[in-house]
Amino acid sequence: MENENCSINSPLGHTMEGIPTWMAISALAIIILASHLFLNKHKEKSKKSSYPRWNLLNFRLFKYFVKKKYFPILVQSISMILFTFIIVAGLIGSQRSNISTVLTWTWWWALLIFIILGFGKGFCMICPWEGFASLFTSGSLASRIKKIGFEWKWPKFLRNLYPALALFILLTWIELGFGVTKSPSTTALLGLGMGAMAVLLAILFEKRAFCRYVCLVGRISGIYALFSPVELRAESFDVCRSCKTKDCVKGTSTDTGCSLNLFPGYLQENTYCTLCTECVRACPHDNLAINIRPPATDLMRKEKFRMDEAVMAVVLLALTSFHGITMTPQWTRVNDLLRVHTGFGKLFVFTVLMILLTLLPFLIFWLGAKISHRLTKSTEVSPQQIFKTFAYSLIPVALFYHLAHNSMHFFMEGQYIIPALSDPFGFGWDIFGTAKNTYAASLSLETVWWVQVILILVGHVYGVKIADRLANQMFQSSSVSKLRSLLPLMVTMIFYSSFSLWLIAQPMEMRTGM
């Protein structure tokens, strides 16, 4: 549908009105009421030993394709072709405007979070960077067995999420500080840099060190995938543990085995599995399943907590909020005021503010953990343990705000792809006769508002539910301690959700997806 009020020639820089005040206040009231009622009805819940699952490999046609050796390159081929197209368009196309920025930031980067919500690590399965790395190190489209490389061990001190976390913060600084979303060539160079890093690390180190420790997309999706309704698991852990050959990990003469050295016999959450399905093909017992399950299963059943994962969860919340903040009029006013009164340049002020606004959620959540420790008067559970454990309850809060933020971008800006398809390189072409047309947003502004509010409410409710589960696990011997530990964390969670509502109530300068 054509719309004279929307111009493809200037897709960036227009402002979208925030949700009405009455809607924000109503949503806040629901959040406070829901949290209050939940605490009043607080009771211990027994952990279930099993949960509903439906194995997709029971569908014969799907299993037939997954079992084929060409399955990885088959599912990755489309993303590899699109990636190559984006790189070419970004480098040789018009730098004023071409399809590379729209495809990368408005479509892929905005829809990625929705893909994670629905399919977990589905993007890792089709990742073009891993596809090119496998192609380069195996020298074959049909086989993933590594023939080129040094097989070094990844350094022990880097066997955590911190390399990916550092890369995430760095690329966020580059993206927002240098306006990458508006630059086709810089967008292409970033994509090439990620691809080159994947190939180089695949050559130097064993298995897929890039996927396991460095890739920010994989590690972000890994944390969010704890909420996902899709999992890869052993049908019987006993079968896996009694297996003598462990082909699913070690591989065979024809199968590579798990590219991340994950043993399905112990796999109980989505964080690191990339759904590459190599284990499915290598397993001699046909004991692997790709299941559909209830959302947030991993978070509700989690028993082991890691500080690097907790830090990643808080950083995700901080940086998703930071993206929203940088689009508000208040951000522009504060930046201009600081530059005038301090004399510092734009990039320096941006960097300082980014550091402060990234650290602030840590300080707030750490304060909540300290207060929880004081209220419980526990000698067995430290503030660090409370911080590390309850940080997982922030994952749905961050995930659903991220979805709310990206839904604004996609539903209000996704239509820019239609004219861009007719002139992908910005050379003045009109292949499909749509290059000079303008199109309405796919959803009305009022509908987007409702989508955003509902998403934030859903994230808060799940966060409260998971916090309750974590409190039950941490303070099993005292219901009073459970309730006291939850009180400051509930206040913190209400604060975060309220801030999310405040953000979507502000006018937003639209400039492509986060």
N, C-alpha and C positions, 0 to 999 in steps of 0.2 A: 504494500500500500504506500502510495506516495504522500509526502508531507512537506509542505513548503517551509515549515519552521525548523527543519533539520537539514544541515548542509554537510555533505561528504567532503567538501573542499576545506572545511574547517572543523574537523571532528574533535579537536582538543580545545580546552580552555573555556567551554560554556559551563554554566553553573546550574546544578540541580537543587531544587528546594528540598529542605529536610522535612521529616515527618512533622505533623502538627503538634503543638504543645499538648493538647488534650490527649492525643494518642500516646505520647511519651509518658505523661503523668499516669494514665490508666495502666500502661504496661508496668511502670514502676510499682504501682499499688499491687498489681497481681504478683510481681516478684516478691515483694515484702510479705504479702499475705501467704503465698505458697510456702515461703521459707519458714514463717512463723507456725503455720499449721503442721508443717513437716516436723519441726522440733517438738511440738506438743504431742505428736503421735509417735515420737521416736521410740523404737523398740528394736531389740536384737533380732536379726534375721539370720536364719541358718543358711550356710553356704550349700548350694546344691552341687552334687557330685557330677551331674550331667546337665545338658541343656539341649533344646531342640536344634537339630541339624538336618539339612537335606543335601545330599552329595550330588553335585552337578555331573560327576563322572558316571552316574547311573544313566545319564542320557547318552545312549550309545554313539550317536553321531558325534557329539562333543568329545567323548572319550577317544573315538577313532582318530580325530584330528590331533588331540593333545598327545597321543602316543606316537605320532609320526615324528621323525627326526627333523623334518623341515618345518615343524610347527613354530618354533621361535622366529625364524627368519620370515615365515609367512605373516605372523601377526606384527612383526616389527617393520616389515617392508613399507607399509603406508607411512608410518611416522618417519622413517629414514628418507623417503621421497619428499615428504613435506618439509623436513628439516633442511634438506639440500635446496629445496625451492626457496625457503626463507633466507638462507645464506646468500644465494645468488641474487635474489631480489634486493636484499639489504645492501649488498656490495656494489652491484652494477646499476641498480635502479635509481630513480630520482631521489635525492636526499630531502626534498621538500615533503614528499608523501609517496609511500608505496605500500604494498600489502604486507610487508614483513612485520611492521609494528602492530598492525591490526591482528594478524594471525597469532603473533607471539603474546602480546600483552592483553588484548581484549578477548581473544578466544582461548588460547592454550592456558595462559597463566590464570585467567579468571575461572575457567571451567575445571582446572586441575583439582581444586578443592572439592567440587561436586563429584568428580570422578573418584576421589578418595572416599568421600562419604558413601557412595554407592558400591564401589568395587575395591576398596582398600588399596593394595599396592598394584592395582591394574596398570597404572602408567609405567611402573618399573618393568612389567611384562613386555610392554611395547616400546620401551625407551630407545630412541635412536642412538644415543651416546653409547650405550652398552652394545647395541647392534653393530655399530662400526668397530668398537673395540674387539668384539668377538670375531668379526669378519677379518680384521687385520691380524689378530694373533693366531687364528686357525687357518687363514688363507682359503676358506671354503664357505660356500653358502649352505652346504648340506650337513657339515659337521661342526660342532663347537669345541672339539678337542684341541687344546692349546698346543701349537707347534713352534711359536715364536715367543721368546721371553726368557727372563732370568730366574723367575720363581724365588725372588727374595722374600724374606719374612717381613711382615709389616711391623714397625717398631712397637714394642709393648706399651710405651707411655702414650701412644696415639691410638690405642685400641679402645676408643670411646667415641662419643658424639661431638667432642669439642672441635675437631677439625672441620666437620660439616657446619657446626654452629658458628665458627669464626668466618667461614666462607659465606654463610647466610647473612651475617651482620655486614661483612664487607660489601657484598653485592647489593644489599639494601641501601647502604651508604652511596654506592656508585649510582644505583638506579634513581634514587630521589635527589641526591646531591648534584648530579650531572644531567638530569633529564633524559635518561637513556630511553624511556618509553616513547620519546618523540624523535629519536634518531635511528633510521634504518641501518646505517652502517655500524653504529655502536651495538645495536641489538644483534646484528649478524656476528660481530667480533666476539661478543659475550658467548653466543652459542658455539662458535668455533673454539673458543677457549675451553669451554666445558667438554666439548668433544675431544680436543687434543689432550686434556688432562685425563680423560677416561682411557684413551688409547695408551698414553705414556705409562700410567700406573698399571695397566693390564700387562704391558711389556715387562716392566721392572719387577712387579710383585706377584706373588702367587694368587690364584683365584681372581676375585674381583674386589680388590682393596678400595677402589674408587667407590663402588656401590655400597660397600659395608661401612666405610668410615668417612668419606669425603663429600659425596654428592648431597648437596643441601636439599634437592628435590626428594631424593630417596629417604633422607632422614626426617624431613618434615612430614612426608606422607607416612613414614613409619610410626611416628608419634600419633598422628591423627588416625591411622589405620587401627589403633586399639579400639576405636569406636565402630569400625566398619562391620557390616554384616557378612563379609566374605572372608574365609580363612582357608589355609592349606594345612591339613593335619594328618597324622597317622590314624587309620581306622582302628588299629589296635596298637597301643604302645608296647604291649608285651611282645608282639610279633617283631617289632623294630628292634627291641632290646635283645631279643634272642637271636637275631640275624648275625651270622658269622662274617659275612663279606662286607657289609655296610656299603654296598654299591651306590646307594643314594647319596653318600657323601664322597666316597673315594673315586667313584666313577668306574667305568669298564673300558674295554678296548674300543667300544663304539659310543659310549655315553660319558658325559663329563662329570656327572654328579653335581651336588650343590655347589654353586659358584661362591657361596659365602661360608662354607664349612659348617652349615647348620644340620644337626642330626634330628630327623623328624621324631625319633623316639623320645626326645626331650622338648620338642617345640610346643609351646603352649600360648604363644601370643604372636601378633602380626608384625611387631616392630622391625624385624630385620629380614624376614622372608620377602623376596622380590617377586614371588609367583612366576618364576622363570619356568617351572614345571620340569626341570631336569631330573629331579628326584622321582617324579611320577614315571618317567620313561626308564630310569635306571633301576627302580625297585624290582627285585626278582619275585616278590611276593604279592605284587599288585595291592599294596597295603596303604596307598596314599589317597586322600580324598580332598576335593575342593568343595567346601561346604558353604551353604547359606545358613545364617544363624541370626539370633536376635541382636540388634545394635548394642554396642557398649559391652559385649560379653567379656572381652579381655580386661576392661577396666573394672568390671564388677567382680571378676575372679582373680585379680592380680594379687600376688603374694610376695614377690620380690621387687624391691624398689631401688633404683639407681639414681645417684646424684646427677649424673650427666643427663639422664632423661628428664629429671625434675627441672633442671636448669633450662633444657630445651623447651619444656612446656611453658615455663614462665616467659622465656624469650619470645616464643610464638605469640603469647598474649600481648606482650609489650610491643612487638614490631607490627602486629596487625593493627593495634590501636594507633601506633605511630603513623602508619600509612594514612589512616583516617584523619588524624590531627593535621597532617601536612596539607590536606585538601580544604581546610576550613579558613574562613576570613580571619579568625583569631590568630592563626599561625602566621599569616602574612603580616598582620599588624605587629605582633610581638617581634618577628624577625626585623622588620623595618625599624622599630623602636630601638632594639638592641644595637643594630648597626649604626644608627645615628648617635647614640649615647656612648658607645664604646669605641667607635672608629674601626672596628674589625670588619673584614670582608664577609661576603655572603656565605662562602663555603665554611669559613671558620665558625661563624655563628650557627649554621646548620649542624655542623659536627658536634659542637658543644651541647646544643639542645637535644640532638639525637642520643648522645651519651646519657644525659640526665633523664630523658624520658624512657630510656631503656632500663636504667637502674632503678627508677622509681617503683615499678611493680615489685621488684625484688625486695626493696626496703619495706613496702607495705605488707607483702606476704610474709617476710621474715618477722616483722613486728607481730603479725597475727599468730605466727607459730610460737613466738616468745610468750605472748599473753596466754595462749592455750596451755603452754607448759606451766605457767604460773598458776593458772586456775585449776589444773588437774593435780598439781603438787606431786607429780610423778617422779620417782627416782629411777624408774626403769626405762622411760622414754624421754629422750633428749629433745631440745628444740630443733636440732638438725634432723632428727628422725621424723618429727612432726612435719617440718618443711618438706623433706624428701618424699614423704608419703602423701600428704594432702595436695602436693603440687599436681598429682595426677587428676584430681577433681577439677582442676582448671582446664583440662584438655577439651571437654565439650564446650566450656564457656568460650575458649579461644576459637575452637573449630566453628561454632555456629555464628560468632561475630564475623569470622573470616568469610563464611558463606553469605552473611547479610551484606557485608561490604562488597564482595565480588558479584553478588546478584545485582546490585545497583549498576555496576559497570557493564555486566553482560547484557542485561535486559534493556538498558538505556543506550548502549553503544554498539551492541553486537550487529546491528543492521549495517554498519559501515563496511562490512565484508562484501555486501552485494555490489556496490559500485566498484570496489577495489578489485573484484574478480574480473571485471571487464578491462581494467587497466592496472594489472598487478605490479608493473615496474614503474608506473608513474610517467610513462612516455607519451601519454595522450591517446592511447588506444581506446577502443570501445568494442571489445570482442563480442559481448552479449547484449549490447545496446542499453546497458544500465549505468555506464560510467558517469553520465551527467544527471542521473536521477537522484532524488532524495527520498528517504524512506522513514516512516514512523518507527518509534521504538517498539520492540516486540511486546512489551507490556506497558500499560498506562502507569503514570507516576503513582497514582493512588494504590494500584495493585502492588507495585514494588514496595511501597511503604508497609503494607500489610505483610508481605513476604518477609521483609527485614525484621519487623517486630515479632512475628511468630517464631522466626529462627532464633532470635535472642532469647525469647521465653523458653523455647525447647532446650537450648543450651544450658540455661540456668537450672531448669528442673533436673536435667541429667546430672549437672554438676553437684547439686544438692544430694541427689540419690547416691552418687558415687562417694561423696564425702561421708555420708552415713555409713556406707559399706566399709570404708577405710577406717572410720572411727571404731566400728564394731571389731575389726580385726586388730587394731592397735591396743584397745583397752578392753580386752575380753573379760577381765575379772571385775570390772566396776562400771555399772551403767551410769553412775554419777559422773565419772571421769569422761566417759564417752560424750555425754551431753555438754559438759564444760569445755571439752576440747573442740567441739563443733561451734560453739557460740561465736568466738572471734573469727573463725574461718568463714562462718555464714555471713558475718558482717562484711568481711573482705570480699566475699563472692557477690554480695548485694551491691557493694561499691563498684566492682568491675562491671557488672551487668548494667548498673545505673549509668556508668560512664559510657558504655556502649550505646545505650539509648540516647544519651546526650549527644554523642557523635552523629548518629543518624538523624538527629533533629536539627543539625546545622546545615546551612547551604554548603554544597560540595562542588568544588571545581573539578569537573570531569576531565580526566587526562589519561584514560585507559586503565585497565585492571591492575590490581596489586600484583 
